[in-house]
Amino acid sequence: MASKKSIFHTQFPIRVKGDTKCNNHKDNDVFFLCQNCQTLICPICSITEHKLHIDSFVELSKFKIENGNLIQNFVDETDNVSIPKLKQEIISSRTKQSSCKPLYDKLRTKITDNNNKCKIQLDEMTADYISICDRMEVADTELIQTHITDLERRLETFRELSSEYKQTLKTGTAVLMYDSVSEIREMDTDIPPTPDKQTYFTPGMDRQSHLKQALGNMNLPTDYLQAGSASGIHSDQRPVVRPKQSTEAGQASTGEVRYKLRDSPAVMSQFLYPDHIKSICPTSDGRAWLCDHNTDTVKLINKEGQVKQTITHNSNIQDISLDPTTGRLWFCCMDKRIIFEVSTSCTPVPRFTTEDFPYSLCVTREGRVAVGTVLSQGYTVVMYTVTGKVLHTQIVEESRKGYVLSISQCCVTGNIAMVSSKHISGVVSDTNNYRIHIIVYNPTLQPLFHYRGEGIPAQGEGIQSQEPVTLDKFDPITVVYDSKGNIVIADETRNTIELINGAGKYIKTLHTNKFHQGVVGIQKGDVLWSQLVLDTGQRGLKLLKYYSD
C-alpha cells in the first residue's frame, strides 16, 4: 500500500494567474522558472524540491525580457490580421446566409415546375422532395448561424486578449508575462472558413424513365438529413477557448461562498428499477437515458421510472453519453470497437471505429469524443473528433491490465475527470484485485492531479470517524461534474456519494446508503440521479438535490 506521503505527492497545487507568491512557501515571491517542471518557484524551492533541476532554472526577469516579443507579436497579429479577417468573415457569412432563402426558393420552383410535366402519380414524391428541401434550408441556415456565433465569440475573445496583453506589456509583472505567454502558446488562433452550400437538385429530362428520375435527382451528402440539423454537425476546428482561472470550489477569487450545501440531500423522487445500470445520462427535460450492463438496449425513462423510449442495437452497448450541445445520444460497442450517434429518427449511426476496445465515452462541449479503453496490457484515454480523427492520446497505464470506468467533462473549466481501474495482483477476473482512483486532465488530456480518496473520513458503525479512508476502501465507479465545477463520486465499496472540488480537495460526504450504491448522473439544476438498493432491499433510483436553492 502506498504511503500517505506518496498519495499527496501526486496532487498538483493550483496557482492563480498573476500571483507572485510561491505555492509551497506562501511568504516567498517566485524568482525562477523550473523549465523541467514548467513551474514558478522561490529560492527555497530551488534548493529543496527542485534542486536536481538547477540546470533548467531561468530567472523570471530574464524570461520577461526574452518573451516580451511573443506577446507583442500576438497583439500585432490580432490587431492587424485576426480581428480584420474575423470582421470580414462575419460579413461574408451573413451574405451567404441571406442567400439561403432565394437559393432554396429557386430549388422549390424548379421542383414544382418539373413536377407539372409529370403525371399526377408524382405528387406524393414531390411533396417528399419539398420536405427535404425545407429541412436542408433549416440545416444550412443553422450551420452558418452556428459558424457566425463561433466567429463572433472569437472576435470578442481576441478583443479582450488584445486589450489585456497591451496592459501586460506596459505594467505586467514577470509572473503575469509568463502566464500570458503560456495562454498564447496553448491558444488556437486559426479562423475556420464559412461552410459552403451546394446545389443538390438536378431536374430530370428523360421523362420516359423511372418516375423518380423524371422528377429529378436529390444528391445529398452522406447522413446529411439523418444527422437532423446543423446543430448536430460538428466541425473539426477547435474553437478559441480562453483558459479559465481555477479557484477553490464553492468560492470566488475573493473567497465569497457561491453556493450552500444541504445538511442532507432532499429526495425529489424515488422508484424501483430492477436492472443493473452501467451509466446514467439525465436529459435537460427531466428524463434520463439508462445503459444497462451487458445488454444491447438503452432506455429513456421519466422521473417516475416509466420507460418512454427504447433503442436496441445488434451488439452489446458498453457506455452512453449525451452531446451537451445537441442533446443527442452517443454510445460505444466494445466488441465491434465502433462509436455510434443516435439520429433524430432514433437510428444508431456509426461515426467512427477505435483502435482499442472502448469501455467508456464522453462527448465534450467542444464537439469532441473522449473514449476510455480496456486492454490486457495497458490502457488509454483518447480524444477524437466526431469523424474519428485522433486529437490527443494519454496512456493511463502502460504495463498492467485495466480500464477506464467513467469519464466526465467540467462545464466550468473544460477539464476531463475519469475513473481508472488498474489490476494490481491475483486473478484478473476478481474485481477485488483492482486499485481504482480518479485522474483529472485538462482539455488536451494533460494530467492535472490524481485523487485517491484524500480527506474522506473513514466509515465506522454508521458514523464517520476522523481517520481518512484508506486506498483499498476507496472504490469509485462513477465520476460526474456538477454545474459548480465540483466532482461527484459514487463509491461502491463504502456505499457513499462524495463531493470534491475541481482541484481535488474533499468537501463533503453527500449521502451514505444502507445497502449497495451504484452509478450516478447529473441533471440540469444539479439534480443527482443515483442508482442504489432501496431500504426495501430492492434495486431502484433516487433523485437527490444537495445544493440549497
C-alpha positions as a printed Julia matrix, in Angstrom:
549×3 Matrix{Float64}:
   0.0     0.0     0.0
   1.29    3.46   -0.87
   2.26    5.72    2.0
   0.26    8.81    2.9
   3.15   10.97    1.73
   3.2     9.39   -1.74
  -0.56    9.83   -2.03
  -0.43   13.57   -1.57
   2.64   13.96   -3.7
   0.53   13.34   -6.81
  -1.64   16.39   -6.09
  -0.55   19.48   -8.04
  -1.24   22.87   -6.36
  -3.09   25.45   -8.43
  -1.69   28.99   -8.67
  -3.93   31.9    -9.58
  -2.78   33.81  -12.66
  -0.52   36.73  -11.73
   0.07   35.57   -8.13
   3.7    36.33   -7.26
   3.78   34.11   -4.17
   5.21   30.59   -4.11
   2.62   27.81   -3.77
   4.81   25.82   -1.39
   6.27   28.75    0.6
   3.48   31.33    0.81
   5.66   34.12    2.28
   8.18   34.0    -0.56
   7.99   35.56   -4.02
   8.77   33.36   -7.01
  12.04   34.21   -8.78
  12.73   31.29  -11.1
  11.05   29.18  -13.74
  11.89   25.49  -13.4
  11.74   24.51  -17.06
  11.94   20.84  -16.17
   8.59   21.07  -14.28
   7.2    24.18  -16.0
   6.63   25.62  -12.52
   7.41   29.01  -10.94
   9.49   28.55   -7.77
  11.08   30.58   -4.99
  14.71   30.38   -3.76
  13.78   27.81   -1.09
  12.2    25.56   -3.72
  15.38   25.86   -5.79
  17.47   24.23   -3.04
  14.85   21.71   -1.88
  12.19   20.09   -4.09
  13.75   21.31   -7.37
  17.44   21.18   -6.51
  18.07   18.42   -9.05
  16.64   20.66  -11.8
  19.07   23.55  -11.27
  20.31   23.39  -14.85
  16.79   24.16  -16.08
  16.28   27.31  -13.92
  15.56   30.62  -15.68
  15.28   33.92  -13.81
  11.84   35.45  -14.29
  13.33   38.85  -15.08
  15.26   37.25  -17.93
  12.14   35.34  -19.05
  10.21   38.62  -19.22
  12.84   40.23  -21.43
  13.14   37.21  -23.72
   9.4    36.63  -24.17
   8.03   40.14  -24.5
   8.25   39.85  -28.26
   5.9    36.83  -28.24
   3.09   38.82  -26.64
   3.82   41.85  -28.82
   3.68   39.66  -31.94
   0.36   38.23  -30.79
  -1.08   41.71  -30.22
   0.18   42.9   -33.62
  -1.16   39.79  -35.36
  -4.52   40.14  -33.58
  -4.99   43.85  -34.27
  -3.68   43.85  -37.83
  -4.72   40.44  -39.15
  -7.04   38.32  -36.99
  -9.62   40.95  -35.99
  -9.93   42.44  -39.52
 -10.2    38.95  -41.03
 -12.85   37.97  -38.48
 -14.88   41.08  -39.26
 -14.67   40.38  -42.98
 -15.5    36.71  -42.47
 -18.62   37.62  -40.46
 -19.76   39.98  -43.23
 -19.15   37.26  -45.81
 -21.02   34.69  -43.71
 -24.03   36.97  -43.31
 -24.08   37.5   -47.07
 -24.08   33.74  -47.65
 -26.78   33.3   -45.04
 -29.03   35.85  -46.72
 -28.72   33.91  -49.96
 -30.13   30.74  -48.4
 -33.8    31.63  -48.85
 -33.67   32.74  -52.53
 -31.47   29.74  -53.31
 -33.95   27.29  -51.84
 -36.91   29.23  -53.21
 -35.4    28.68  -56.64
 -34.88   24.99  -55.89
 -38.52   24.64  -54.84
 -39.65   26.39  -58.03
 -37.58   24.05  -60.18
 -39.0    21.03  -58.42
 -42.6    22.26  -58.79
 -42.22   23.29  -62.46
 -40.72   19.96  -63.39
 -43.46   18.14  -61.48
 -46.13   19.86  -63.67
 -44.71   17.98  -66.67
 -45.07   14.63  -64.93
 -48.13   12.52  -64.26
 -50.31   13.03  -61.21
 -48.76    9.95  -59.6
 -45.62   12.04  -58.88
 -47.43   14.41  -56.49
 -46.56   12.4   -53.41
 -42.9    12.22  -54.39
 -42.91   15.99  -55.0
 -44.2    16.61  -51.5
 -41.4    14.43  -50.14
 -38.76   16.4   -52.05
 -40.22   19.71  -50.87
 -39.99   18.46  -47.29
 -36.35   17.5   -47.82
 -35.64   20.92  -49.28
 -37.22   22.64  -46.25
 -35.07   20.62  -43.91
 -31.97   21.4   -45.93
 -32.69   25.11  -45.73
 -33.02   24.89  -41.97
 -29.84   22.83  -41.76
 -27.79   25.26  -43.89
 -29.15   28.32  -42.11
 -28.44   26.86  -38.67
 -25.0    25.68  -39.73
 -23.96   29.13  -40.91
 -25.52   30.78  -37.84
 -23.53   28.42  -35.62
 -20.43   29.4   -37.58
 -21.23   33.11  -37.17
 -21.75   32.68  -33.44
 -18.35   30.98  -33.2
 -16.72   33.78  -35.19
 -18.33   36.45  -33.01
 -17.14   34.65  -29.9
 -13.63   34.51  -31.34
 -13.79   38.21  -32.21
 -14.8    39.15  -28.69
 -12.1    36.89  -27.23
  -9.39   38.43  -29.42
 -10.51   41.94  -28.49
 -10.34   41.11  -24.79
  -6.97   39.4   -25.15
  -5.51   42.25  -27.18
  -6.55   44.83  -24.57
  -5.33   42.68  -21.71
  -1.97   41.89  -23.29
  -1.37   45.54  -24.16
  -1.71   46.34  -20.48
   0.53   43.36  -19.64
   3.27   44.76  -21.88
   3.02   48.13  -20.14
   2.69   47.23  -16.49
   2.62   43.46  -16.17
   4.82   41.56  -13.75
   7.16   38.82  -14.84
   4.71   36.24  -13.49
   1.81   37.77  -15.42
   4.06   37.83  -18.51
   4.77   34.13  -18.06
   1.07   33.29  -17.66
   0.17   35.34  -20.72
   2.84   33.6   -22.81
   1.52   30.21  -21.65
  -2.02   31.19  -22.7
  -0.85   32.31  -26.14
   1.09   29.09  -26.77
  -1.96   26.96  -25.92
  -4.39   29.05  -27.96
  -5.79   28.07  -31.35
  -5.83   31.26  -33.48
  -6.87   29.72  -36.79
 -10.05   31.16  -38.31
 -12.37   28.48  -39.76
 -13.88   29.18  -43.2
 -17.6    29.6   -43.74
 -19.25   26.28  -44.69
 -20.05   26.19  -48.41
 -23.53   25.36  -49.66
 -24.14   23.05  -52.59
 -26.9    22.67  -55.13
 -28.43   19.28  -54.52
 -31.23   19.14  -57.1
 -30.85   18.36  -60.81
 -34.04   18.32  -62.94
 -34.62   15.13  -64.9
 -35.0    15.49  -68.7
 -35.79   11.9   -69.7
 -39.46   11.57  -68.7
 -39.73    8.07  -70.14
 -37.55    6.62  -67.43
 -38.44    5.88  -63.84
 -40.79    8.3   -62.08
 -38.16    9.34  -59.58
 -35.72   10.21  -62.34
 -38.47   12.22  -64.07
 -38.91   14.43  -61.04
 -35.19   14.92  -60.5
 -32.28   13.56  -58.51
 -31.52   14.62  -54.97
 -27.78   14.22  -54.45
 -27.21   14.57  -50.68
 -24.05   14.23  -48.62
 -23.85   11.07  -46.54
 -26.04   11.29  -43.4
 -26.89   14.94  -44.21
 -30.52   14.68  -43.18
 -30.05   11.7   -40.9
 -27.98   13.89  -38.63
 -31.06   16.11  -38.24
 -29.92   19.71  -38.28
 -26.85   21.89  -38.36
 -26.61   21.79  -34.59
 -25.63   18.13  -34.84
 -22.87   18.69  -37.41
 -19.57   19.27  -35.63
 -16.52   20.92  -37.08
 -13.03   19.54  -36.57
 -11.93   23.13  -35.96
 -11.16   23.63  -32.27
 -12.78   26.84  -31.02
 -10.84   29.55  -29.24
 -11.49   28.87  -25.56
  -9.81   31.23  -23.18
  -8.33   29.36  -20.18
 -10.35   29.91  -17.03
  -8.68   30.52  -13.71
  -9.17   27.8   -11.12
 -10.42   28.7    -7.65
 -11.34   26.73   -4.61
 -14.68   25.01   -5.24
 -17.56   26.96   -3.8
 -15.59   30.22   -3.62
 -14.85   33.03   -5.97
 -11.35   34.5    -6.09
 -12.41   36.89   -3.33
 -13.31   33.97   -1.06
 -17.06   34.65   -1.2
 -19.13   31.47   -0.98
 -21.12   30.9    -4.19
 -23.31   28.02   -3.03
 -24.62   26.31    0.05
 -24.86   22.57    0.63
 -27.84   20.98    2.35
 -27.21   19.1     5.58
 -28.54   16.04    3.77
 -29.8    15.71    0.18
 -33.5    16.25   -0.47
 -35.15   13.27   -2.17
 -37.01   14.64   -5.21
 -38.25   11.25   -6.37
 -37.56    7.53   -5.94
 -38.78    4.43   -7.74
 -37.95    0.79   -8.41
 -35.72   -0.15  -11.34
 -34.7    -3.83  -11.29
 -31.89   -3.82  -13.88
 -28.2    -3.25  -13.1
 -27.17    0.07  -14.66
 -23.76    0.83  -16.22
 -24.33    4.57  -16.75
 -26.99    7.28  -16.37
 -27.34   10.29  -18.7
 -30.07   12.68  -17.5
 -31.61   14.92  -20.17
 -32.46   18.61  -19.9
 -36.22   17.89  -19.79
 -36.21   15.86  -16.58
 -35.78   12.36  -18.03
 -32.72   10.1   -18.28
 -31.13    7.57  -20.62
 -30.03    4.37  -18.88
 -27.42    1.94  -20.17
 -27.85   -1.5   -18.58
 -24.99   -3.93  -18.03
 -24.32   -6.44  -20.82
 -27.37   -5.66  -22.96
 -27.99   -4.34  -26.46
 -30.58   -1.85  -25.21
 -30.72    1.68  -23.78
 -33.89    3.09  -22.26
 -35.25    6.59  -21.77
 -37.23    6.88  -18.52
 -39.04    9.73  -16.76
 -38.62   10.71  -13.1
 -41.29    8.19  -12.09
 -39.38    5.32  -13.7
 -41.69    4.86  -16.67
 -39.93    3.75  -19.87
 -40.66    6.29  -22.62
 -38.37    5.05  -25.35
 -36.12    2.08  -26.11
 -33.23    1.84  -28.55
 -31.95   -1.62  -29.45
 -28.74   -2.39  -31.32
 -27.29   -5.59  -32.75
 -24.36   -5.58  -30.32
 -23.86   -5.01  -26.59
 -23.81   -1.3   -25.71
 -20.94   -0.61  -23.31
 -21.48    3.05  -22.36
 -23.53    6.13  -23.29
 -23.09    9.91  -23.33
 -25.21   12.92  -24.29
 -23.84   15.65  -26.54
 -24.15   18.78  -24.32
 -24.74   20.97  -27.4
 -27.26   18.95  -29.41
 -28.71   16.67  -26.72
 -28.13   13.65  -28.96
 -27.29   10.25  -27.52
 -23.94    8.57  -28.31
 -22.85    5.07  -27.36
 -19.94    2.68  -27.85
 -19.83   -1.03  -28.64
 -16.72   -2.62  -27.17
 -16.67   -5.86  -29.16
 -17.02   -4.1   -32.54
 -14.94   -1.06  -31.47
 -17.46    1.36  -33.02
 -18.75    4.71  -31.74
 -22.39    5.5   -32.65
 -24.56    8.61  -32.63
 -28.34    8.26  -32.43
 -30.12   10.35  -35.09
 -33.36   12.26  -34.6
 -35.19    9.24  -36.0
 -33.68    7.16  -33.14
 -31.47    5.26  -35.59
 -27.89    4.45  -34.46
 -25.46    5.92  -36.99
 -21.84    4.63  -36.91
 -19.48    7.6   -36.65
 -16.02    6.01  -36.38
 -14.08    2.97  -35.19
 -11.43    2.95  -32.46
  -8.08    1.21  -32.48
  -8.52   -0.18  -28.94
 -11.61   -1.52  -27.18
 -13.84    1.35  -25.96
 -15.16    0.94  -22.41
 -16.45    4.46  -21.65
 -17.02    7.72  -23.51
 -17.92   11.38  -23.02
 -19.0    13.87  -25.7
 -17.49   17.26  -24.78
 -18.85   20.78  -25.12
 -16.35   21.4   -27.95
 -17.89   18.58  -30.02
 -15.13   16.08  -29.28
 -15.48   12.47  -28.11
 -13.29   11.29  -25.21
 -13.0     7.48  -25.19
 -11.62    5.35  -22.36
 -10.32    1.91  -23.31
  -9.85   -1.53  -21.78
  -6.77   -3.61  -22.59
  -4.91   -6.58  -21.16
  -1.6    -4.71  -21.34
  -2.02   -1.01  -20.61
  -4.99    1.27  -21.36
  -5.58    4.82  -22.57
  -7.98    7.74  -22.87
  -8.21    9.21  -26.39
  -9.78   12.46  -27.64
 -11.39   12.13  -31.1
 -13.24   14.44  -33.45
 -16.74   13.25  -34.33
 -15.33   11.86  -37.58
 -12.76    9.71  -35.76
  -9.62   11.84  -36.11
  -7.34   11.37  -33.1
  -6.54   14.72  -31.44
  -4.9    13.66  -28.17
  -3.92   10.36  -26.54
  -2.97    9.82  -22.9
  -1.62    6.48  -21.66
  -3.28    5.86  -18.3
  -1.34    2.7   -17.54
   1.37    1.29  -19.78
   2.11   -2.16  -18.43
  -0.88   -3.53  -16.48
  -4.38   -4.64  -17.41
  -7.08   -2.12  -16.63
  -9.85    0.06  -17.97
 -11.44    3.49  -17.77
 -14.73    3.1   -15.9
 -16.25    6.57  -16.3
 -15.49    9.93  -17.99
 -16.99   13.38  -17.37
 -16.21   16.95  -18.53
 -16.43   20.07  -16.36
 -18.77   22.71  -17.82
 -16.78   25.44  -16.0
 -13.14   24.66  -16.85
 -13.44   22.07  -19.62
 -11.27   19.65  -17.61
 -11.79   15.9   -18.01
 -12.2    13.59  -14.99
 -12.07    9.81  -15.3
 -12.14    6.72  -13.1
  -9.12    4.46  -13.66
  -9.21    0.8   -12.6
  -5.78   -0.9   -12.61
  -5.14   -4.59  -11.97
  -2.75   -5.0    -9.04
  -2.33   -8.74   -8.49
  -4.13  -12.06   -8.38
  -6.9   -13.29  -10.63
  -7.77  -10.78  -13.36
 -11.49  -11.57  -13.23
 -11.7   -10.75   -9.48
 -12.8    -7.11   -9.11
 -11.18   -7.0    -5.64
  -7.77   -7.24   -7.31
  -8.02   -3.79   -8.88
  -6.91   -0.42   -7.5
  -9.29    2.35   -8.51
  -8.75    6.11   -8.38
  -9.64    9.33  -10.2
  -7.46   11.26  -12.64
  -8.23   14.79  -13.84
  -6.85   16.1   -17.14
  -7.02   19.45  -18.89
  -9.0    19.63  -22.19
  -5.95   18.4   -24.16
  -5.51   15.4   -21.81
  -2.51   16.73  -19.91
  -2.71   15.27  -16.36
  -3.51   17.78  -13.59
  -3.84   15.58  -10.5
  -4.74   12.15   -9.14
  -7.33   11.69   -6.41
  -7.32    8.54   -4.26
  -9.78    9.47   -1.53
  -7.62   12.01    0.28
  -9.58   13.79    3.01
 -12.6    11.45    3.01
 -13.34   10.27    6.59
 -13.48    6.53    7.09
 -16.83    4.92    7.93
 -17.41    3.09   11.17
 -20.52    1.82   12.91
 -22.78    4.06   10.86
 -20.82    7.23   11.65
 -17.82    8.95   10.16
 -14.55    8.73   12.06
 -11.8    11.29   11.84
  -9.42    8.84   10.18
  -9.11    9.23    6.39
 -10.32    6.48    4.11
  -7.6     4.06    3.01
  -6.76    3.38   -0.62
  -8.14   -0.15   -0.58
 -11.51    1.17    0.68
 -11.83    3.93   -1.93
 -13.81    2.37   -4.78
 -15.27    4.98   -7.18
 -17.42    3.63  -10.02
 -18.71    6.91  -11.46
 -17.4    10.45  -11.62
 -19.53   13.39  -12.8
 -19.08   17.17  -12.72
 -21.9    19.41  -11.48
 -22.67   22.97  -12.59
 -20.42   24.47   -9.89
 -17.34   22.66  -11.22
 -17.36   20.23   -8.27
 -16.92   16.48   -8.76
 -19.5    13.95   -7.54
 -18.14   10.46   -6.87
 -20.15    7.27   -6.33
 -18.19    4.89   -4.04
 -19.33    1.27   -4.45
 -17.45   -0.26   -1.51
 -18.39    2.31    1.13
 -21.88    2.89   -0.38
 -21.4     6.66   -0.33
 -21.65    9.66   -2.62
 -18.7    12.02   -2.15
 -18.17   15.62   -3.26
 -14.74   17.11   -4.03
 -13.86   20.39   -5.69
 -12.32   20.82   -9.13
  -8.82   20.92   -7.64
  -9.19   17.56   -5.87
  -9.99   18.78   -2.34
 -12.56   16.84   -0.3
 -15.71   18.85    0.5
 -18.33   16.51    1.97
 -19.87   13.05    2.02
 -23.24   13.88    0.47
 -25.01   10.61    1.18
 -24.41    7.24    2.81
 -26.64    4.4     1.65
 -27.6     1.46    3.86
 -27.08   -1.0     1.04
 -25.43   -1.03   -2.37
 -24.53    2.3    -4.05
 -24.49    2.27   -7.86
 -23.71    4.76  -10.6
 -24.87    8.39  -10.64
 -25.68   11.06  -13.23
 -26.2    14.83  -13.06
 -29.26   16.59  -14.47
 -29.7    20.3   -15.2
 -30.16   22.16  -11.91
 -27.78   19.74  -10.14
 -30.38   17.03   -9.58
 -28.44   13.84   -8.9
 -29.81   10.56  -10.32
 -28.46    7.77   -8.12
 -28.85    4.02   -8.62
 -28.89    2.16   -5.32
 -30.57   -0.55   -3.28
 -33.55    1.0    -1.51
 -34.43    0.41    2.14
 -36.86   -2.28    0.97
 -33.89   -4.3    -0.36
 -34.97   -3.78   -3.96
 -32.88   -2.08   -6.63
 -34.06    1.39   -7.67
 -33.23    5.04   -8.34
 -33.33    8.18   -6.21
 -33.28   11.76   -7.46
 -31.36   13.91   -4.95
 -30.86   17.66   -4.56
 -27.77   18.52   -2.49
 -27.43   22.29   -3.03
 -29.75   24.76   -1.31
 -31.68   26.92   -3.78
